[in-house]
Amino acid sequence: MHRIVGLDQAQDTVRVATLQGGFRGFAIQDLRSAALPADGTPAERLSGALGGLGLTPPLSADDSVAVALPGPMVATHQMVLPFTDPKRIEQVLPAEVEGAIPFDLAEVVWDYSVLSQQNGKSEVLVGIVKKSVLREQLESLAAAGIDPRVVTLAPLALAALGEQGMLGAAHGALSAALLDAGPDRADLVVFDQGRPALARALATANAAAWQAAHTDDAARARLLGTLARDLKISLRARRSTPQKLLVAGALASLPGAAEKLSAELQLPVEAASIPAIDSGSLLALGLAMRAQSPRGRVNFRKGEFAFTKDLSQVRGQMTKLGVAAAVLLFLGFLLGFARLSSLHKQAQAYDDAVCSATRKILGQCLTDYRQAVARLSGGNSRAAGIPRVSGADVFAELVEHMPEGALPLLDDLELTTTSIRIKGTAESYGKVDEIITALKKDKCFGEIKQPRTEKQRDGSKVTFALDFPYVCSGEPQGGA
């Protein structure tokens, strides 16, 4: 079964969040943690802890796993570019990254995430890790039986919680800072209307300092002072101040931490809370969400470190698609055969009908309708003598095309189904021209030559005579 897994490995604990993905989103399936064994290599300790969680073998090849690199291993740079075109961002960033690091670009793996775009500018977060460090981390995970699909930044993984509206505010309305801090890390993400506006790793004290801070006021003041200083520097870079600070991890359980940070930052401070989820598991849950939708966020599995199992999964999917295509092709063949059979039956029925009709009329069975029409129209057919139009039809068409404003007085009218002869009287020569123009608009009236006209003796009216063929009867000239 395909699972979506977020794996958070700390110095002494491993936390695993498992999601069940679906078409409409995801559901939290499981959240578990286990202590890492004290002895053994890092891979042996991780494998032992996962075995204690019941994950043996740890994870299957079908699982989507996301992990975060420790903050000290990754350099981050937040840049503002004066454009929003994705292609231009891709073209410009390599030079910007090369200028920001003291290494050759070939020695590192980098990726970026667009945090915001407004006023024609793009705010971009770039993560950079040396290839040797990434290779060592992947080899250690592989020795424990884990091949992560996503290797990202912890702050961006935490940002997924705010983007999904899981930090106590409605989705898209969160404006707060989230600090997940403990002996292993201090990760900060600032949300602006639910979207990450700042993501970075802060400096943190070692495990002994955190242990002392629980009982020693001076040690606690030093630890919180360092965090407060770094928080002020980070928040000062933002143009808008967050409404509150959410704390998680070991920091959330440190006595007096919320009050101390609130006084230093002049912000309300409260523990980040998700129902039924321990604050220490927020990073594992955020990583699982990044494994579900990794596009558009930093993922160091690229280039020579690309996740190769995607190819095997693609081949598996192609096999399934090939089988489905073969089934659809077979069903299409059956459907086509059924339609051809139905059309053949219909064509046979039409042929039988034409044969029956031509046998009754012509005394001969014809199945080709063109031959049947030709024979029925021929001179040997009993139907050949039946005209297609009558004299009444020709007269009605003539009257219909006479102009209303120039109706003549017809003195003599002779028409057949092939010719028309008219003698009449009009008001003037102009009215005669109107009559001719109107008749020429009917395609059934053949060539209308200039009529014979004559002015009456009293000069009041004009007599005219027209003689032109009627061509729409289908009969030769001279027909009845």
Secondary structure, DSSP 8 states (H G I E B T S, - for coil): ---EEEEEE-SSEEEEEEEEEETTEEEEEEEEEEE--SSS-HHHHHHHHHHHTT-SSS--TT-EEEEEE-GGG-EEEEEEES---HHHHHHHHHHHHHHHSSS-GGGEEEEEEEEEEETTEEEEEEEEEEHHHHHHHHHHHHHTT---SEEEEHHHHHHHHHHTT-SSS-TT----EEEEESSS-EEEEEEETTEEEEEEE-----HHHHHHHTT-HHHHHHHHHHHHHHHHHHHHTSSS--S-EEEEGGGGGSTTHHHHHHHHHTS-EEE--BTTB-GGGHHHHHHHHHHHS-TTS-----GGG--THHHHHHHHHHHHHHHHHHHHHHHHHHHHHHHHHHHHHHHHHHHHHHHHHHHHHHSS----HHHHHHHHHSTTSTTTTS-SS-HHHHHHHHHHTS-GGG--EEEEEEE-SSEEEEEEEESSHHHHHHHHHHHHT-TTB------EEEE-TTSS-EEEEEEEEB-SS-S-TT--
